[in-house]
Amino acid sequence: MVAAASVVVAAGTVSGVVSATGEGPDAPEARPVSSASPRPVPEPAVPSASPSAPSAPSATVSASPSVRPKRSSASPSGSPQAKKTTVSARLYRHPASRVIDWVRAHPGDPRRPVIESRIADQPAAVWFADWSPDTVTARVRAVTSGGAAQGRVPVVVPYAIPGRDCGGHSEGGAPDLEAYDDWIDRFAAGLGGGEVVVILEPDSVAQADCLSAGERAARFASLARAGRVFKEADPRARVYYDAGHSGWHSPAKQADLLRRAGAASSASSDGVFSNVSNFHGTADEIAYDRAVLDALGGTHLGAVVDTSRNGNGAPADGEWCDPAGRTLGRTPTLSTGEPRIDAYLWVKLPGESDGCKGAPGTFSPSYAYDLAR
């Protein structure tokens, strides 16, 4: 992808995706994937541990995608407004991920205590980046039931939109929008009735410029439908739409795109997310997100920020691929204390490569250690 767009990277076809996995040898896994462009699609795999779901197969964990920064001259601004807060402050830590696998496999590595305590022990999003209609319901249910059993809130990332990453490193997804709509229905069937945060298709809105006007309208209609389907299936689900990040589109342009994708409607949306797989500072993202929300309208809307790798902010040169000098950002929480900012989340799992410290979406202990120490 060019630097003008944000990019999520995944291993295989998608980057930075965590998938839920099952306990048995045949259990599917959804791990995050990384790539130079927005998202890769991982094949199901079996992780070493799975959430406790009494009667349903558990989901798999996949690597999270990475996003490249897009430069924008817009200077975000916006005034805070009151927001509703209906979710609990406790996030669910899925027991299977690449970093957890590494920690278990390397008990004697001197980097292990830092990586375990600062990364592996933190709750992170669970990505579903492979288009697998036959197993997605059970895999999603494994994650949501695991969270419900602990009284905690899982974060799930549907990442299978057709034309993903505009054909870049994270290309993949469903073969067409009709198949995607069916996959969404099956995804929704696994949500259950508990609290869950849905990060709907990173880059699908901000990176839509590569599509024709007709293709863009069709994609946005499917995204609006997806939000409605999720909220009808689980009224306690909170669905957030792709706002890119503060270094990409202006708030006004991004809000216009989001409105066309259904993000302003209470029937499909609880707000927006930003900075997925990117490095922009939390203060910049808060200002940008509030400006986007102001332009969108709707007092019910809030925002979530991916803080997994933004502790030192974005590199001045715009480097997006495992840049040096980055650190972990704020720990994941659903209680930010900031008006209209619903959560700080680790959507991209720290330590999963964008493709420079290792193959896209793979876990790099040296990169994780540099981020965490």
Secondary structure, 3 states (H helix, E strand, C coil): CCCCCCCCCECCCCECCCCCECCCCCCCECEECCCCCCCCCCCCCCCCCCCCCCCCCCCCCEECCCCCCCCCCCCCCCCCCCCCCCCCCCECCCCCCHHHHHHHHCCCCCCHHHHHHHHHCCCCCEEECCCCCCCHHHHHHHHHHHHHHHCCECEEEECCCCCHHHHCCCCCCCCCHHHHHHHHHHHHCCCCCCCEEEEECCCCCCCHHHCCHHHHHHHHHHHHHHHHHHHHHCCCEEEEEECCCCCCCCHHHHHHHHHHCCCCCCCCCCEEEECCCCCCCHHHHHHHHHHHHHHHCCCCCEEEEECCCCCCCCCCCCCCCCCCCCCCCCCCECCCCCCCEEEEECCCCCCECCCCCCCCCCECHHHHHHHHC
